[in-house]
Amino acid sequence: MRLDPAHLDHARKVADAILYEGYLLYPYHKSSQKNQVRFQFGVLMPPAYALLDPHEPAASQTECLLECPDTAQVRIVVRFLQLQRRVVQGISPETGALHDLGTLYVDGTEYTSWDEAAQREQPIEAPVAALLEQDRNVVFHIAAGESTEELRDSGGRIAGRLIRRWNALDGVIGLHAERLDGPYGVLRLRARIENHAVPQTPPRTRDDGLRYALIAAHALIGVPGGRFVSMTDPPEWAAAQVAACQNTGTWPVLAGPADCQDLVLSSPVILYDHPEVAPESAGDLFDATEIDEILTLRTLALTDAEKRQARATDSRAAELMDRLDDMPPEMLERMHGAIRYLKSAPAGAAVFPSAGQSRDAEIDWPAPQITDRPSVPWWDPGSDTSVSPETDHVMVGGVRIARGSRVRMHPGARRADAQDLFLVGRVAAVEAVLHDVDGQVHLAVTPEDDPAADLQRNHGRFLYFAPDEVEPLGPAEPGPLLPGAAP
């Protein structure tokens, strides 16, 4: 049995975005300070680096649960980037000998020295039955090396060359499996990635350590015919076993499309189950914390000299510049915005699930009932007097919600923010009822148990939810007790 190629391709697109997240940031050339002090998630440093900084680890660990027979096969691909130094050499006009340069121009094309990345993969397969009997440790080695690329001018003459050098890497991927007690016989699978590289000289700076590091290390774990348990939203019977799993530097989530259950992506960043690249995205911009449209417009506004520097810095930056320069208008329009979690429904429909009904079930959410608002065009300056966030209100489930109301937060299941997982079921105070130019209503709220609530309120920083993402509470109804809080 094999993994569905379409499911694997779906998961790899997300894994590729993780692999290069933060690799190179706007304005995408090496002279930018943010690209001189480089940092990515999932960096596994060589053990010797711990003497310099003990907070950056040399290993990561993933533990996840699945249902599968002993005859199943575990298939893992560990992926990471390895830095390689690119050195530019030019020909001396006096001696004709090659010598190192910071920058070289050949027929108007700029070449610069840079620490670029080489993509590495280490695949492993092991039968479940064998792992139940004995752990498996797979040693991998990447030898140090060097490659040369000649640079020729329009006349075919050698004008210089690019030399790429990389150091040796050594590592171990350890696998462990055990059956847990219980009626379901669930399997706990552990995958541990360890960097065993030994630098030629003790690292004195972070850049020294990065030359022997596994960067953006993550893993795709598949068990054809198996069924992984969601670590983000586990079923009730597996909640305690999921909580007992120890994940260090990783966040395992179900991967592939929504109907895929035999594939997990163990990521160094927090994701939700079945993550996917937005269909509006025209390609990787290496910075998922930015809005694609804004970052695209800013990149298009770079000067020709800045774009030339970006192209000279990295081949991926050059591809990005070419892609954006040739982007058709309709692609930019697609980035302008999409709403996938709001849904209109007839008035009077039930707002909250009845007993035993999942919040993920199809529910006909009622359209917000906005009251006391005169119909004034939004572009009219007089419209300012018709909007009062501190006094406006909205009806939710027949309950009037305004500033000062208490609500329980239930972020929508289709919101693409993994941080919402920490807000589900918590109680918040409504700070304002806001209306946008499209007529939609948004509630600005502050969690009641937030120790920085007063500071956030003074700065006007709130969480924002649609009316169908909150549940009205009475003034005396308590919220959930936080761990360590006094009853």
Summary of the structure (lengths in Angstrom):
residues: 487
radius of gyration: 27.0
end to end distance: 52.5
largest distance: 86.9
contacts: 1415
relative contact order: 0.13
helix: 21%
strand: 32%
